[in-house]
Amino acid sequence: MSVLEDIQKLKDAEDFFEYFRLEYDERVVKPYRLHILKKFSLYMKRALSENLKEENLYQILRECLKRAYEDFLSSTPFDQRLFKVHRDVVGQHRVSLDLKSEGYGKEV
């Protein structure tokens, strides 16, 4: 069975860490699981766009997951802006600040 077939059967973030034999802190994975997996999928997509050999695939995808996890050791989901809700909040703040600088906002 190939690595890609294997990972399609994994259900949650902890399964991915176990499959790739990576240590993790549950205090990081538990609140950021969706964000870590989303970032992993972005790194994986980039890696798969290169013509990789199957024998290297496990190690390369392992590094993708490790990198995604490490991204959340030093930043937050808001910093990463992987999901629309985080990108929208930044856009709303930018708009309200722009309006205030133009004299449209009032101090409360």
BELURGI-V466093 format. One line per field, one symbol per residue. ss: DSSP state (a for helix, b for strand, c for the rest). phi: phi as a letter, one per 40 degrees, with the letter a starting at -180 (. if undefined). psi: psi as a letter, one per 20 degrees, with the letter a starting at -180 (. if undefined). Layout:
BEGIN
ss=???
phi=???
psi=???
END
This chain:
BEGIN
ss=ccaaaaaaccccaaaaaaaccccccaaaaaaaaaaaaaaaaaaaaaaacccccaaaaaaaaaaaaaaaaaacccccaaaacccaaaaaaaaaaaaaaaaaaccccccc
phi=.cccccccccbbdcccccdcfbcacdcccdcbdccccccdccccdccccccccdcccdcccccccdccccdccbabdcccfcbddcccccccccccccccccgccbcb
psi=qrghgghhiqhrghgghggjlpqqphiggghjghgghggghghggggiiqnqqhhigghghghgggggghhjhjrrhghhlhqhhhhhgghghgghhggghijhqqp.
END
